[in-house]
Structure formats: C-alpha cells, structure tokens
Amino acid sequence: MRYWAAARAAAGVAEESVVPGRVADVLAAAEARHPQLAPVVAVASVLVDGLAVDRDAEAPAGCTLEVLPPFAGG
C-alpha cells in the first residue's frame, strides 16, 4: 500500500505490505497499525492499480493500493 501527502505523514511510512482483501478491511488494518491515519482515510480516495475504487472492492494479491487524501494544487 502506498500513502501520499497527509496519509504518508499520518502513517509515518511511504508504503508497506498488506494482506489482500476487501479495501475496507485493508484500510481498517492500516488504521489499527497507524491510529493517526483514521481521519485521513475517512476523506481519502483509494486506488487499486491506478483505478479509483469504493471500499467494498477487492484489493487482490499483487495489486498496488494507494491512499490519496484530498490536497490543493494550482
């Protein structure tokens, strides 16, 4: 799993290995490891292999799961 911007700051790591499964379950496990991540994950977009997915989607073995919090740009 890759963390971007505020998610990276909250998790304290840029990426980590996770157990495949339903996206919501993978995120819940990440929040248990990194409690500061919970408020960021609540508003973040989640990508599986570069495609936006909802939290009921599967994150299969070998995929890249990314947590992208909202951020400003310009």
The 8 nearest C-alpha neighbors of each residue, nearest first, counted from 0:
[[1, 64, 15, 14, 65, 16, 63, 17],
 [2, 0, 14, 65, 13, 64, 66, 3],
 [1, 3, 7, 66, 6, 13, 14, 65],
 [2, 4, 7, 6, 67, 66, 5, 1],
 [3, 5, 7, 6, 8, 68, 2, 67],
 [6, 4, 8, 7, 9, 3, 68, 39],
 [7, 5, 9, 2, 3, 8, 4, 39],
 [6, 8, 2, 3, 10, 13, 4, 5],
 [7, 9, 5, 11, 6, 10, 4, 12],
 [10, 8, 36, 6, 35, 7, 11, 5],
 [11, 9, 7, 12, 33, 8, 36, 6],
 [10, 12, 8, 9, 7, 13, 33, 6],
 [13, 11, 10, 14, 7, 8, 15, 2],
 [14, 12, 2, 7, 1, 11, 3, 15],
 [15, 13, 1, 0, 12, 2, 16, 7],
 [14, 16, 0, 17, 1, 13, 12, 2],
 [15, 17, 0, 18, 14, 1, 19, 63],
 [18, 16, 19, 15, 0, 25, 29, 28],
 [17, 19, 20, 25, 16, 60, 59, 58],
 [20, 18, 60, 59, 58, 17, 25, 21],
 [21, 19, 58, 57, 59, 22, 25, 18],
 [20, 22, 57, 24, 23, 56, 58, 55],
 [21, 23, 54, 25, 24, 58, 57, 56],
 [24, 22, 54, 26, 21, 25, 27, 55],
 [23, 25, 27, 21, 26, 22, 28, 20],
 [24, 26, 22, 28, 27, 23, 20, 21],
 [25, 27, 29, 23, 24, 28, 22, 30],
 [28, 26, 24, 30, 29, 25, 23, 31],
 [27, 29, 31, 25, 26, 30, 24, 32],
 [30, 28, 26, 32, 31, 27, 33, 25],
 [31, 29, 33, 34, 27, 32, 37, 28],
 [30, 32, 28, 29, 33, 34, 27, 37],
 [33, 31, 29, 30, 34, 28, 10, 27],
 [32, 34, 30, 10, 35, 36, 31, 29],
 [35, 33, 30, 36, 31, 37, 32, 10],
 [36, 34, 9, 33, 37, 10, 38, 30],
 [35, 37, 9, 34, 39, 30, 33, 10],
 [38, 36, 40, 30, 39, 35, 34, 41],
 [39, 37, 41, 40, 36, 35, 42, 34],
 [38, 40, 36, 41, 37, 42, 6, 43],
 [39, 41, 43, 37, 42, 38, 36, 68],
 [40, 42, 38, 39, 43, 37, 36, 44],
 [43, 41, 40, 39, 68, 44, 38, 69],
 [44, 42, 68, 40, 67, 41, 39, 69],
 [43, 45, 67, 66, 68, 46, 42, 51],
 [44, 46, 66, 65, 51, 52, 67, 43],
 [45, 47, 51, 50, 65, 49, 64, 52],
 [48, 46, 64, 50, 49, 63, 62, 51],
 [47, 49, 63, 50, 62, 46, 64, 65],
 [50, 48, 46, 47, 51, 63, 65, 64],
 [49, 51, 46, 47, 48, 52, 45, 64],
 [52, 50, 46, 45, 47, 49, 44, 53],
 [53, 51, 46, 45, 56, 50, 54, 47],
 [54, 52, 55, 56, 51, 45, 22, 44],
 [53, 55, 23, 22, 56, 52, 21, 45],
 [54, 56, 53, 21, 22, 23, 57, 52],
 [57, 55, 54, 53, 21, 22, 52, 58],
 [56, 58, 21, 20, 22, 59, 55, 19],
 [57, 59, 20, 19, 22, 21, 62, 47],
 [60, 58, 19, 62, 57, 20, 61, 21],
 [61, 59, 19, 62, 58, 18, 20, 63],
 [60, 62, 59, 63, 19, 58, 48, 64],
 [63, 61, 60, 59, 48, 64, 58, 47],
 [62, 64, 48, 47, 0, 65, 61, 1],
 [63, 65, 47, 0, 46, 1, 62, 48],
 [66, 64, 1, 46, 0, 45, 2, 67],
 [65, 67, 45, 2, 44, 3, 43, 1],
 [68, 66, 44, 43, 3, 45, 65, 69],
 [67, 69, 43, 44, 70, 39, 6, 5],
 [70, 68, 43, 67, 71, 42, 44, 5],
 [69, 71, 68, 72, 4, 5, 67, 43],
 [72, 70, 73, 69, 68, 4, 5, 67],
 [73, 71, 70, 69, 4, 68, 67, 5],
 [72, 71, 70, 69, 4, 68, 67, 5]]
